[in-house]
Amino acid sequence: MALWIRLAGEAGLDQEAAIKVLESREYDADAVRQDQKPARHLGIRGVPGYVVQGTYMAFGSKSPDEPTALLHQAWAETVA
């Protein structure tokens, strides 16, 4: 765990916060798998995967314009 804490500090992260996260079970393998279930249901098999309002999706590496366009489209339909 010392390595992860050192790397967190080198990356500019708060080391005390890193210790708390690493000591918690919030991000263990089971928790991550639970988070993956809804993504798999939507057909997401890798990263990045963008889902906006459960309707608009984009998969794979995209230019910044593509996820932005999804957000604009979802917003336009929300306020319409």
Legacy VTK file of the C-alpha trace (Angstrom):
# vtk DataFile Version 3.0
C-alpha trace
ASCII
DATASET POLYDATA
POINTS 80 float
0.000 0.000 0.000
2.952 2.306 0.625
3.716 2.372 -3.092
0.174 3.493 -3.963
0.271 6.216 -1.331
3.631 7.464 -2.610
2.360 7.440 -6.203
-0.769 9.319 -5.165
1.407 11.994 -3.578
3.640 12.198 -6.641
0.522 12.658 -8.783
-0.498 15.614 -6.620
-3.255 13.832 -4.731
-3.858 14.195 -1.014
-2.041 11.258 0.581
-4.320 11.131 3.628
-7.347 10.879 1.344
-5.565 8.160 -0.643
-4.979 6.181 2.552
-8.675 6.405 3.463
-9.733 5.222 0.015
-7.226 2.374 -0.012
-8.263 1.230 3.458
-11.962 1.328 2.615
-13.708 -1.396 0.640
-15.549 1.158 -1.483
-13.501 0.480 -4.607
-12.695 -3.204 -4.204
-13.180 -5.661 -7.053
-16.735 -6.575 -6.003
-17.801 -2.918 -5.881
-16.297 -2.270 -9.294
-18.069 -5.313 -10.750
-21.371 -4.054 -9.340
-20.761 -0.698 -11.047
-20.026 -2.494 -14.315
-23.338 -4.366 -14.455
-25.468 -1.450 -15.719
-22.770 -0.565 -18.252
-22.702 -4.121 -19.590
-26.482 -4.082 -19.843
-26.155 -1.022 -22.112
-23.544 -2.768 -24.248
-20.476 -1.002 -22.895
-17.521 -3.351 -22.962
-14.597 -0.936 -22.629
-13.580 2.574 -21.853
-14.295 5.251 -22.523
-18.031 4.810 -22.728
-20.394 7.751 -22.513
-24.029 7.410 -21.545
-26.203 10.494 -21.244
-29.630 10.117 -19.629
-29.511 6.393 -20.318
-30.317 7.046 -23.969
-27.437 8.612 -25.857
-24.274 6.557 -26.056
-20.813 6.762 -27.563
-18.103 4.161 -27.217
-14.370 4.187 -27.662
-11.904 6.991 -27.965
-13.633 10.052 -29.343
-12.757 13.585 -30.124
-14.061 15.998 -27.476
-16.707 17.105 -29.973
-18.591 13.802 -29.945
-19.433 13.551 -26.212
-20.141 17.295 -26.242
-22.612 16.774 -29.087
-24.331 14.044 -27.034
-24.713 16.453 -24.140
-26.127 19.164 -26.408
-28.567 16.752 -28.003
-29.785 15.450 -24.635
-30.103 18.993 -23.282
-32.067 20.152 -26.334
-34.552 17.333 -25.882
-34.820 17.959 -22.155
-35.733 21.623 -22.505
-37.861 21.149 -25.629
LINES 1 81
80 0 1 2 3 4 5 6 7 8 9 10 11 12 13 14 15 16 17 18 19 20 21 22 23 24 25 26 27 28 29 30 31 32 33 34 35 36 37 38 39 40 41 42 43 44 45 46 47 48 49 50 51 52 53 54 55 56 57 58 59 60 61 62 63 64 65 66 67 68 69 70 71 72 73 74 75 76 77 78 79
